[in-house]
Each structure stands twice: as structure tokens, then as C-alpha cells.
Amino acid sequence: MNDTKQDDDEPDQFVVNIEGPGVRFEATVDQATMVAIMAASVGADPPAGREKQTARRGTTKVTQTNGAAKRKRRTGSPHLVKDLDFRPKGKTSLPAFAAAKKPASHPQRLAVVVFWLKTEAGVVSKVSLDHLNTAYVDMGWRRPTDLGNTLAQAASRNRWFNTANYNDIKLTSLGEDYVRHELPAAAGKQS
């Protein structure tokens, strides 16, 4: 474990690096959290009287060095992909595909967009949160407050997505089958 103090502008900020067999973790923490980490690293209890700290948004990177998939989560809002064409010539457009599938929920919309981008249009090799955000804007759909969290919940609940890397979102075979065979959903049925 390495702990290094950042710059003088933020005296209470520390960067914590933890490396182990096949895993590397890096996080920015405040001084109180740093003291608790140091205490825990030697098997001691954290100092008494420590008030609960509000977590600060920062960057967290977890990299597995043993050849497993890398998981990258980023903070902040997704951006728009400017050169993404949802109406490619000679192929079914996303608006036409979505109109045929009639997705009624965020998980269904996300599945339809990923399926269309990868299978129907073949316009991108890797689907990211930015692609999904851009599709929502283009379609005029109201975006969820936290698109990444909505996708993670849909992946967990419905098992339609592989979200090991948010820069390479994939539909599982369950997700592909759902879009191909279950949409449009029967009246009153919504996932």
C-alpha cells in the first residue's frame, strides 16, 4: 500500500494505491479516511470519535492484471458522440427499429439501442455509455438520472447486459433473444 499526499492546494486529500495478486486499486480519500485505512492496515481499530464522512466524488480505478476483464467506471455525465449516424443509408434506422420494438422501460430501451448499434446497423464495434446517451437524446427519450447505474441495475436484474467495461457494453444471449423475440412486449407486460 502506497499513500502519498497530493498537492498543497488540497492538504486533506491523499491518493491510496493498493496492489495485490492480480488487482490494483487507486482512490482519492480525505485525511480521516486515510487514518482509518492506516489503522486497518496494521490491524488496529480506527480512532474513536471519528464522525461519519461524506464521500467525495473522485476517480476510482480497479485493474486486474491477471488477464481478467478490466472494469472501468468513470464519474461525471456521459457525453454525446457527434459522428454517430442513427439513420445509416441502406440499413434500418434506430427510430424505425425502436418503433417496431416499442421499448417501454429504460432496460428495454437500452437493450434495443445496444442491439441496434451492434447487430442491425453495425455502426460501432464497441458500445459505450456515450453511445447510449447519444441515442436517448436523438430519440427524444428522457434520460435516466444516472445512466450507468440504470444500466448496472438492468444488467443485474434482467441479465441482458455484460457491463464489465462501460466502454464496451455488450448484450448477453438473453438480451439478444429478448430484443429479437419478446419485443414488442404483450400489452401490460413490462420488464
C-alpha positions in Angstrom: 0.0 0.0 0.0 1.4 3.4 -1.0 0.0 6.6 0.4 1.1 9.9 -1.0 -0.1 13.3 -0.2 -1.4 15.2 -3.2 -0.6 18.8 -3.8 -0.7 21.7 -1.4 -4.0 23.1 -2.8 -5.9 20.2 -1.2 -4.0 19.4 2.0 -6.6 16.8 3.2 -6.5 14.7 0.1 -4.5 11.5 -0.2 -4.1 9.0 -3.0 -4.2 5.4 -1.8 -2.8 2.7 -4.0 -3.3 -0.9 -3.1 -1.7 -3.7 -5.2 -2.1 -7.4 -4.7 -2.1 -10.6 -6.7 -3.9 -9.6 -9.9 -5.5 -6.4 -8.5 -4.6 -2.8 -8.4 -6.8 -0.2 -6.6 -6.4 3.6 -6.6 -8.7 6.1 -4.8 -8.5 9.7 -3.5 -9.5 10.0 0.1 -9.6 12.6 2.9 -7.3 12.7 5.9 -9.8 10.9 8.3 -10.3 8.1 5.8 -6.5 7.8 5.4 -6.0 7.5 9.1 -8.7 4.7 9.2 -7.0 2.9 6.3 -3.6 3.1 8.0 -5.1 1.8 11.3 -6.8 -1.1 9.4 -3.7 -2.0 7.6 -1.9 -2.8 10.9 -4.9 -4.5 12.4 -5.9 -1.6 14.8 -9.3 -0.1 15.3 -9.9 3.3 13.7 -9.5 6.3 16.0 -12.5 6.8 18.4 -14.7 9.8 17.9 -14.4 9.8 14.1 -17.5 11.3 12.6 -19.0 9.8 9.5 -17.6 11.5 6.5 -19.5 12.3 3.3 -17.9 10.6 0.4 -16.4 12.9 -2.2 -16.6 12.1 -5.9 -13.3 11.2 -7.3 -11.7 8.7 -9.6 -11.6 5.1 -8.7 -9.7 2.6 -10.9 -9.7 -1.1 -10.4 -7.4 -3.0 -12.8 -7.0 -6.7 -12.7 -3.5 -7.7 -14.0 -4.1 -11.4 -14.2 -5.7 -11.2 -17.7 -9.3 -10.9 -16.5 -11.6 -8.2 -17.8 -10.8 -4.7 -16.7 -13.6 -2.7 -15.0 -13.5 1.0 -15.6 -16.1 3.3 -14.0 -15.9 7.0 -14.6 -17.5 9.8 -12.7 -19.5 12.5 -14.4 -22.1 12.5 -17.1 -21.8 10.7 -20.4 -21.1 12.8 -23.4 -22.6 13.0 -26.9 -20.9 11.1 -29.8 -21.0 13.7 -32.6 -20.4 11.5 -35.6 -22.9 8.7 -34.7 -25.5 8.2 -37.5 -28.8 6.7 -36.3 -30.2 6.7 -39.9 -27.5 5.0 -42.0 -28.2 4.6 -45.7 -29.3 1.1 -46.7 -30.0 0.0 -43.1 -32.9 0.2 -40.7 -32.7 3.4 -38.8 -32.8 3.4 -35.0 -36.2 5.3 -34.9 -37.7 2.7 -37.2 -36.3 -0.2 -35.3 -37.4 1.3 -31.9 -40.9 2.0 -33.3 -41.1 -1.7 -34.3 -39.9 -3.0 -30.9 -41.8 -0.4 -28.8 -39.5 -0.4 -25.7 -41.4 0.9 -22.7 -38.8 1.0 -20.0 -35.2 2.1 -19.6 -33.9 -1.5 -19.6 -35.9 -2.2 -22.8 -34.6 1.0 -24.4 -31.0 0.2 -23.5 -31.3 -3.3 -24.9 -32.9 -2.0 -28.1 -30.2 0.6 -28.6 -27.3 -1.8 -27.9 -28.8 -4.5 -30.2 -29.4 -1.9 -33.0 -25.9 -0.5 -32.7 -24.2 -3.9 -32.8 -26.5 -6.1 -34.9 -28.9 -4.1 -37.0 -26.8 -1.1 -38.0 -23.3 -2.4 -37.2 -22.2 1.2 -36.9 -19.9 0.7 -33.9 -17.7 -2.1 -32.7 -17.8 -1.1 -29.0 -20.9 0.5 -27.4 -20.2 2.9 -24.5 -22.3 5.0 -22.2 -21.7 7.9 -24.6 -23.4 6.0 -27.4 -26.4 5.2 -25.2 -26.6 8.8 -24.0 -26.5 10.0 -27.6 -29.2 7.5 -28.7 -31.5 8.7 -25.9 -31.0 12.4 -27.0 -31.6 11.5 -30.7 -34.7 9.5 -29.9 -36.1 12.2 -27.6 -36.3 9.8 -24.7 -36.0 11.2 -21.2 -32.6 10.1 -19.9 -32.4 8.4 -16.5 -30.7 10.5 -13.8 -27.7 8.1 -13.7 -27.4 6.2 -17.0 -24.6 4.0 -15.7 -26.5 3.0 -12.6 -29.6 2.2 -14.7 -27.6 0.0 -17.0 -25.9 -1.8 -14.0 -29.3 -2.4 -12.4 -30.7 -3.7 -15.7 -27.6 -6.0 -16.0 -28.1 -7.3 -12.6 -31.9 -7.7 -12.6 -32.5 -8.9 -16.2 -29.1 -10.3 -17.1 -29.4 -8.7 -20.5 -26.0 -6.9 -20.4 -22.4 -7.5 -19.9 -21.1 -4.4 -18.2 -17.6 -5.5 -17.3 -16.4 -2.5 -19.2 -18.6 0.6 -19.7 -16.6 1.4 -22.9 -17.6 -2.0 -24.4 -21.2 -2.7 -23.3 -22.5 -6.0 -24.7 -25.8 -7.7 -24.8 -25.8 -11.2 -23.4 -27.6 -14.0 -25.3 -30.6 -13.4 -23.0 -30.6 -9.8 -24.0 -30.4 -10.5 -27.7 -33.2 -13.1 -27.5 -35.3 -10.7 -25.6 -35.0 -8.0 -28.2 -35.4 -10.5 -31.1 -38.3 -12.5 -29.7 -40.0 -10.7 -26.8 -40.3 -7.2 -28.1 -42.7 -5.6 -28.7 -44.0 -6.8 -25.3 -47.5 -8.0 -24.9 -49.9 -5.4 -23.5 -49.4 -4.9 -19.8 -46.1 -6.8 -19.7 -43.1 -4.7 -19.0 -39.6 -5.6 -17.8 
